[in-house]
């Protein structure tokens, strides 16, 4: 870790009482969350709140998701060390940092260039490698690196963008919140023989996914 960490106890308690206690069991996910300094990925003044189980603002109308939801979505991706992962919605970079601990390569797409710049800074500060942050419309995916073993969408879409399904590898997993702008259903898709199986994971509330295959107009990715 690049800097002295004053929040190691808070991070251990977050993992034990907010994540493990609520049913997340994958030891690699738990270890990654114990390692990555979440307070590096929130704005100044919010460091002490970084380990509370709630979303926090990160600027530009965006939020960093609560730890439990991050852990749940990450566990459901079932990542292997050699996997190639596509993240839609970089935000502050925290989710990408966790993915980089668990997979071989991470491409993360952020619509807002200022957030993308800040995410790169946060990732560098945390000593995270293996993440490429791209500015663009995440609903179109990122064909140059496709296919992906796993895709995670960290904003709410009215439906799963077809380009992302197309860029998912055989046997690949996709996690996304799908539904209206206010609250959504978290779903998991598994691609088998060119078709997708849908698995419901419960209700969630995310900021909207803006893009050609998401929500249109003013809003947030």
N, C-alpha and C positions, 0 to 999 in steps of 0.2 A: 504494500500500500504506500502511496506516495507521501502522505502526511500522517502525523500522529493522530490516532483515532480516539476521540474522547467519548464516543458513543457505542463502544463495543458491547457494554452491558445492555443498553437499550435495544441493540440489534438482536442480541441473543434472546431477549424477552419477546421481541416482536415475532421472531421465528417460533418460539415455544408456545406462546399464548394466543397469537393471532393467526398463525399459519398451521402449525402442527396440530394444535388443539381443535382446529376446525376441519381436520380430515386430510390435509395434504401430507403425503407420506413418502414421496420420492426422495431418497436421501441425497441425491445430486442436486435437486432443486433446493432443499433445505440448506445444504452446504453453500450453495451459491448465494443464497439470501443472507446467510451469516457472514459471508466474505465481502460482498459488495457494499460500500459505504453509501447508503441511500441518502444521507445528508449532503453528499456531494451533488445530488441531482435535484435539489430544491433551491429556490431563491434565498438570498441572504435574509436572515431574520426568521426563516422557517426551519432552521436546522433542528431545533429541539422538538418540532412537531413531525419530523420526517419519519419517526418510527411509530406514530399513532396509526390506528387502522382506519384511515379516512383519506379521501383524495385531497390534494393540495394544489393551489394555483401555481402555474409556472410561467405566466405571462401569455400575451396574445390570445386570451380567452381560453387557454388550454389548461389541463390538469395532469398531474401524475396520479395514477390510479392507486387505490388503497392496497396495502401489501397483500391481503388475502386474495383479492381478485387477480393480482399479478401472479401470485404463486399458483392459483388454480389454473389459470390459462397456460402458464408455463408447464405445469405438470401434464396437462392434457395434450401438449404437443408431443410428448413421448420422445424427447430428443436423444439422439445418439451422437457420440463425439465426432463422427465424420459427416454429420448432416449439414446441408446447406439450407439456411433459413432466410425467409423474406419477412420483414416487419413493415407494416403499413401504419405510419404515424409515429415518428421517432420521439416527439415530445422532448423531454429533458435528457433522454438517453438511458434511463434506468433499466427499462425492459430490455433494451439492446445489450446492455452490460451483462445482464443475467443470461441472455441467450448465448452470448460469446463464451461464457463459462461452461456451457453445456454442449455446444455444437462446434462444427469445424469452421464455418464461415457465415457471417450475418450481413445481409444487405438491408438497410433501413431507409425508408423513403419518408421524407417530411415535406409537406407542402409549403411551409413558411421558412424562408431562408434564414431569418434571424434566429429562429428556434434551432434550425439545423446547425448553425454556427455555434450556438451555445451548447448544444448536445455534444458536438465534437470536442469542445473545451472540457466539458464535464467528463467525458470518456477518457480523455488524455490525463486529466487530473487524477482519475481513479486508476490509471495504469492499465486500462482495458485496451486490448488489441483484437484484431479480427473482425472489426465492424467497419463497414463502409456506409457513410451517410450520404444519401442522394437527395437532391431537391427536385421535386416533381409531383405529378398527380399519382398518388398511390393506388387509386382505383384501376389504373392501367397496368399495375405491376411493374416488373423490371425484366423484360425479355432477355437482355444480354446475359444474365446469369441463370436463367431458367433451364431445366425444371428445378423446383424446390422440394425438399423433403418435408418441409413444414412452412406454413404461412400463418402469421398472427396479425389480425387487424385490431388495432387499439382505439378504434372510433366506430360509432354506430352507423351502419348502412341499412337502407331500406331492403336490400337483398344482397347476396354475395355477388360481387362483381365477376362477370363471366371471364374476363382476362385472368383473374387470379385462379379460378378453377382450371383454366386451360394451362396455366404455368405450374400447377401442382403435379409432382411426379407420381407415378404409379406407387400406391402404398402410402402416399403423402397424407399429412394431417393439416387441416385448416381450422383455426379457432377465430370466431368473430361474434360481436354483438349485433343482432339483426332485429330491426323493427322500427317503430316510430322514433321521432327525435327525442321524446322525453325519457322513456325507459324501453328496454329491449330484452330479448331472449338471447342468452349466450348459447351458441351452438358449435358443435364440432362436426366437421366433414372429414370422412376418410375415403380416399379415391381407390377404387378397386376395379380393375378391368375397364377403365375409362368411365366408370359410373361413380357417383358419390353417395355414401351412406350418411345420413344426418342423425346426430345424437344430441338431444337437449341437455343443457347443463345448468339451467336455472335463470332467474331474472337478474338483470343488471341495468345500470344507467351510465351511459357514456356520452361524451360530446359527439356531435354529428360528423360523419365522414363526408368531406366535400370533394367533389370531382366528377368527371364525366360519367362514371358508373355508380356514383353515390348521390348525395344530396346536392342540389344546385343552389346558387345564390350565396348570400352572406352566411357565414358560419365558421365552424372550426373543424380541422382534421385532427 
